Amino acid sequence: MEQTIPLKPIPLLRTEGVCFCSRLQVDAAWSPTNYASIGWILKKPDSNHIQEGSRTLYAQSPLYAEANAIKEAMEYAKRSKLLPGVIESDCQQVINQMRGRTKMDHSIKFIV
């Protein structure tokens, strides 16, 4: 089940070169060979995508892959000057740790 981190929902608008978009959807697929494929989509409020991206990276665990996917997607959004109001992920464990609901896992504490 997909989990959502509500930040501050804001409509799509431009301010000083920054575009505020509605959603950043993130996912990762981990392999026992310690590599993961990650991907993200930035969406407008009308659900049309603005930009998307993907890459492969080293990841020691599925949790590490999911946390890195969120980090990479946020860095991409920042470089692109597209700031999301909501981040969506299907990894409840990372979401709960980002929200401070559970103790931070030592393997991802420097990522999120």
Accessible surface in RSA format (square Angstrom, percent):
REM  Atomic radii and reference values for relative SASA: ProtOr
REM  Chains: A
REM  Algorithm: Lee & Richards
REM  Probe-radius: 1.40
REM  Slices: 20
REM RES _ NUM      All-atoms   Total-Side   Main-Chain    Non-polar    All polar
REM                ABS   REL    ABS   REL    ABS   REL    ABS   REL    ABS   REL
RES MET A   1   201.73 104.5 138.75  91.8  62.98 149.9 121.18 103.0  80.55 106.7
RES GLU A   2    96.27  55.3  76.32  57.7  19.95  47.5  23.76  46.0  72.50  59.2
RES GLN A   3    35.51  19.9  33.66  24.6   1.85   4.4   1.93   4.1  33.58  25.5
RES THR A   4    46.57  33.1  41.81  42.4   4.76  11.3  26.36  35.4  20.21  30.6
RES ILE A   5    13.84   7.9  13.84  10.3   0.00   0.0  13.84  10.0   0.00   0.0
RES PRO A   6    81.41  59.3  66.06  60.2  15.36  55.8  66.06  54.5  15.36  95.4
RES LEU A   7    91.65  51.0  62.16  44.5  29.50  74.1  67.94  47.7  23.71  63.8
RES LYS A   8   153.58  74.9 151.51  93.0   2.07   4.9  94.95  85.5  58.63  62.5
RES PRO A   9   100.82  73.5  79.15  72.2  21.67  78.8  81.72  67.5  19.11 118.7
RES ILE A  10    51.90  29.5  44.08  32.8   7.82  18.8  47.12  33.9   4.79  13.0
RES PRO A  11    87.24  63.6  82.16  74.9   5.07  18.4  86.39  71.3   0.85   5.3
RES LEU A  12    65.57  36.5  43.01  30.8  22.56  56.7  43.01  30.2  22.56  60.7
RES LEU A  13    76.28  42.5  67.14  48.0   9.14  23.0  76.28  53.6   0.00   0.0
RES ARG A  14   172.01  72.2 141.64  72.2  30.38  72.3  61.93  84.6 110.08  66.7
RES THR A  15    64.75  46.1  58.29  59.1   6.46  15.4  53.97  72.5  10.78  16.3
RES GLU A  16   168.38  96.7 125.91  95.3  42.47 101.1  60.55 117.1 107.83  88.0
RES GLY A  17    45.31  55.9   0.00   N/A  45.31  55.9  31.22  85.7  14.09  31.5
RES VAL A  18    34.34  22.6  34.34  31.1   0.00   0.0  34.34  29.8   0.00   0.0
RES CYS A  19     6.83   5.2   6.83   7.6   0.00   0.0   0.00   0.0   6.83   7.4
RES PHE A  20    47.14  23.6  47.14  29.2   0.00   0.0  47.14  28.6   0.00   0.0
RES CYS A  21     0.00   0.0   0.00   0.0   0.00   0.0   0.00   0.0   0.00   0.0
RES SER A  22    21.31  18.0  19.14  25.5   2.17   5.0   2.30   4.9  19.01  26.6
RES ARG A  23    87.79  36.9  87.79  44.8   0.00   0.0   9.53  13.0  78.26  47.4
RES LEU A  24     0.00   0.0   0.00   0.0   0.00   0.0   0.00   0.0   0.00   0.0
RES GLN A  25    45.25  25.3  43.02  31.4   2.23   5.3  13.53  28.8  31.71  24.1
RES VAL A  26     8.53   5.6   0.00   0.0   8.53  20.5   1.34   1.2   7.18  19.5
RES ASP A  27    71.49  50.1  69.84  69.5   1.65   3.9  29.28  68.9  42.21  42.1
RES ALA A  28    16.67  15.3   0.67   1.0  16.00  36.4   3.53   5.0  13.13  34.8
RES ALA A  29    66.58  61.2  56.24  86.8  10.35  23.5  62.58  88.1   4.00  10.6
RES TRP A  30    83.72  33.6  51.79  25.1  31.93  75.0  52.34  27.9  31.38  50.9
RES SER A  31    39.48  33.4  38.02  50.7   1.45   3.3  29.00  61.8  10.47  14.7
RES PRO A  32   115.12  83.9  94.04  85.7  21.08  76.6  94.32  77.9  20.80 129.3
RES THR A  33   100.03  71.1  79.11  80.2  20.92  49.9  81.09 108.9  18.95  28.6
RES ASN A  34    50.25  34.7  50.25  48.6   0.00   0.0   2.14   5.1  48.11  46.5
RES TYR A  35   116.20  54.3 115.14  65.5   1.06   2.8  70.19  52.7  46.01  56.7
RES ALA A  36     2.40   2.2   0.00   0.0   2.40   5.5   2.40   3.4   0.00   0.0
RES SER A  37    62.65  52.9  58.76  78.4   3.89   9.0  30.38  64.7  32.28  45.2
RES ILE A  38     4.04   2.3   0.00   0.0   4.04   9.7   2.48   1.8   1.56   4.2
RES GLY A  39    21.72  26.8   0.00   N/A  21.72  26.8  18.31  50.2   3.41   7.6
RES TRP A  40    17.58   7.1  11.99   5.8   5.59  13.1  13.81   7.4   3.78   6.1
RES ILE A  41    59.92  34.1  59.92  44.6   0.00   0.0  59.92  43.1   0.00   0.0
RES LEU A  42     0.00   0.0   0.00   0.0   0.00   0.0   0.00   0.0   0.00   0.0
RES LYS A  43    42.78  20.9  42.78  26.2   0.00   0.0   7.34   6.6  35.44  37.8
RES LYS A  44    74.10  36.2  72.52  44.5   1.58   3.8  19.48  17.5  54.62  58.2
RES PRO A  45    74.98  54.6  46.64  42.5  28.34 103.0  49.14  40.6  25.84 160.6
RES ASP A  46    92.19  64.6  62.29  62.0  29.90  70.7  47.82 112.5  44.37  44.2
RES SER A  47    75.21  63.6  63.29  84.5  11.92  27.5  29.01  61.8  46.20  64.7
RES ASN A  48    87.78  60.5  84.39  81.6   3.39   8.2  17.70  42.6  70.08  67.7
RES HIS A  49   100.40  54.9  82.92  57.6  17.48  44.7  44.94  46.3  55.46  64.5
RES ILE A  50    46.69  26.6  22.85  17.0  23.83  57.4  26.14  18.8  20.55  55.8
RES GLN A  51    64.52  36.1  59.36  43.4   5.16  12.3  21.81  46.4  42.71  32.4
RES GLU A  52   102.20  58.7  85.42  64.6  16.78  40.0  26.29  50.9  75.91  62.0
RES GLY A  53    20.84  25.7   0.00   N/A  20.84  25.7  17.53  48.1   3.30   7.4
RES SER A  54    87.36  73.8  61.92  82.6  25.44  58.6  25.43  54.1  61.93  86.8
RES ARG A  55   110.75  46.5  96.79  49.3  13.96  33.2  45.18  61.7  65.57  39.7
RES THR A  56    84.89  60.4  66.90  67.8  17.99  42.9  41.70  56.0  43.19  65.3
RES LEU A  57    17.87  10.0  11.49   8.2   6.38  16.0  17.87  12.6   0.00   0.0
RES TYR A  58   120.46  56.2 109.31  62.2  11.15  29.0  83.68  62.9  36.78  45.3
RES ALA A  59     0.00   0.0   0.00   0.0   0.00   0.0   0.00   0.0   0.00   0.0
RES GLN A  60    86.94  48.6  69.68  50.9  17.26  41.1  19.88  42.3  67.07  50.9
RES SER A  61    28.76  24.3  28.51  38.0   0.26   0.6  27.83  59.3   0.93   1.3
RES PRO A  62    72.76  53.0  71.83  65.5   0.94   3.4  72.59  59.9   0.17   1.1
RES LEU A  63    22.13  12.3  18.62  13.3   3.51   8.8  20.48  14.4   1.65   4.5
RES TYR A  64    49.89  23.3  49.89  28.4   0.00   0.0   9.70   7.3  40.19  49.5
RES ALA A  65     0.51   0.5   0.51   0.8   0.00   0.0   0.51   0.7   0.00   0.0
RES GLU A  66    19.81  11.4  19.81  15.0   0.00   0.0   6.34  12.3  13.47  11.0
RES ALA A  67     0.00   0.0   0.00   0.0   0.00   0.0   0.00   0.0   0.00   0.0
RES ASN A  68    13.99   9.6  13.99  13.5   0.00   0.0   0.50   1.2  13.49  13.0
RES ALA A  69     0.00   0.0   0.00   0.0   0.00   0.0   0.00   0.0   0.00   0.0
RES ILE A  70     3.00   1.7   3.00   2.2   0.00   0.0   3.00   2.2   0.00   0.0
RES LYS A  71    70.90  34.6  64.20  39.4   6.71  16.0  42.96  38.7  27.94  29.8
RES GLU A  72    30.46  17.5  29.30  22.2   1.17   2.8   0.00   0.0  30.46  24.9
RES ALA A  73     0.00   0.0   0.00   0.0   0.00   0.0   0.00   0.0   0.00   0.0
RES MET A  74    61.11  31.6  59.07  39.1   2.04   4.9  59.41  50.5   1.70   2.2
RES GLU A  75    68.98  39.6  66.61  50.4   2.37   5.6  31.15  60.3  37.83  30.9
RES TYR A  76    48.41  22.6  48.41  27.5   0.00   0.0  31.39  23.6  17.03  21.0
RES ALA A  77     0.16   0.1   0.16   0.3   0.00   0.0   0.16   0.2   0.00   0.0
RES LYS A  78   153.32  74.8 145.34  89.2   7.98  19.0  88.40  79.6  64.92  69.2
RES ARG A  79   167.03  70.1 135.25  68.9  31.77  75.7  80.31 109.8  86.72  52.6
RES SER A  80    37.98  32.1  12.06  16.1  25.91  59.7  13.16  28.0  24.81  34.8
RES LYS A  81   112.12  54.7 109.81  67.4   2.30   5.5  59.37  53.4  52.75  56.2
RES LEU A  82     6.20   3.5   6.20   4.4   0.00   0.0   6.20   4.4   0.00   0.0
RES LEU A  83    60.94  33.9  60.94  43.6   0.00   0.0  60.94  42.8   0.00   0.0
RES PRO A  84    11.36   8.3   1.74   1.6   9.63  35.0   1.74   1.4   9.63  59.8
RES GLY A  85     1.17   1.4   0.00   N/A   1.17   1.4   1.17   3.2   0.00   0.0
RES VAL A  86    11.67   7.7  11.67  10.6   0.00   0.0  11.67  10.1   0.00   0.0
RES ILE A  87     5.02   2.9   5.02   3.7   0.00   0.0   5.02   3.6   0.00   0.0
RES GLU A  88    12.66   7.3  11.90   9.0   0.76   1.8   0.11   0.2  12.55  10.2
RES SER A  89     0.50   0.4   0.02   0.0   0.48   1.1   0.48   1.0   0.02   0.0
RES ASP A  90    72.04  50.5  52.61  52.4  19.42  45.9  21.36  50.3  50.67  50.5
RES CYS A  91    20.31  15.4  15.13  16.9   5.18  12.2   6.63  16.8  13.68  14.8
RES GLN A  92    99.46  55.6  95.62  69.9   3.83   9.1  20.30  43.2  79.16  60.0
RES GLN A  93    92.44  51.7  84.65  61.9   7.79  18.6  30.72  65.4  61.72  46.8
RES VAL A  94     0.00   0.0   0.00   0.0   0.00   0.0   0.00   0.0   0.00   0.0
RES ILE A  95     0.00   0.0   0.00   0.0   0.00   0.0   0.00   0.0   0.00   0.0
RES ASN A  96    25.16  17.4  25.16  24.3   0.00   0.0   0.19   0.5  24.97  24.1
RES GLN A  97     8.58   4.8   4.36   3.2   4.21  10.0   0.00   0.0   8.58   6.5
RES MET A  98    69.05  35.8  33.72  22.3  35.33  84.1  38.50  32.7  30.55  40.5
RES ARG A  99    79.10  33.2  42.78  21.8  36.33  86.5  25.83  35.3  53.27  32.3
RES GLY A 100    63.39  78.2   0.00   N/A  63.39  78.2  30.78  84.5  32.61  73.0
RES ARG A 101   161.54  67.8 125.54  64.0  36.00  85.7  46.45  63.5 115.10  69.8
RES THR A 102    66.99  47.6  52.47  53.2  14.53  34.6  60.14  80.8   6.86  10.4
RES LYS A 103   192.91  94.1 165.43 101.5  27.48  65.4 118.89 107.0  74.02  78.8
RES MET A 104    65.83  34.1  50.90  33.7  14.93  35.5  50.90  43.3  14.93  19.8
RES ASP A 105    41.25  28.9  32.85  32.7   8.40  19.9  10.47  24.6  30.78  30.7
RES HIS A 106   147.88  80.8 135.84  94.4  12.04  30.8  93.86  96.7  54.02  62.9
RES SER A 107    30.17  25.5  15.82  21.1  14.35  33.1  18.13  38.6  12.04  16.9
RES ILE A 108     0.21   0.1   0.00   0.0   0.21   0.5   0.21   0.1   0.00   0.0
RES LYS A 109   102.56  50.0  86.04  52.8  16.53  39.3  34.40  31.0  68.17  72.6
RES PHE A 110   180.38  90.2 148.00  91.7  32.38  84.3 152.64  92.5  27.74  79.4
RES ILE A 111    29.83  17.0  14.12  10.5  15.71  37.9  14.56  10.5  15.28  41.5
RES VAL A 112    54.03  35.6   1.81   1.6  52.23 125.9  20.81  18.1  33.23  90.1
END  Absolute sums over single chains surface
CHAIN  1 A     6595.8       5344.8       1251.0       3589.4       3006.4
END  Absolute sums over all chains
TOTAL          6595.8       5344.8       1251.0       3589.4       3006.4
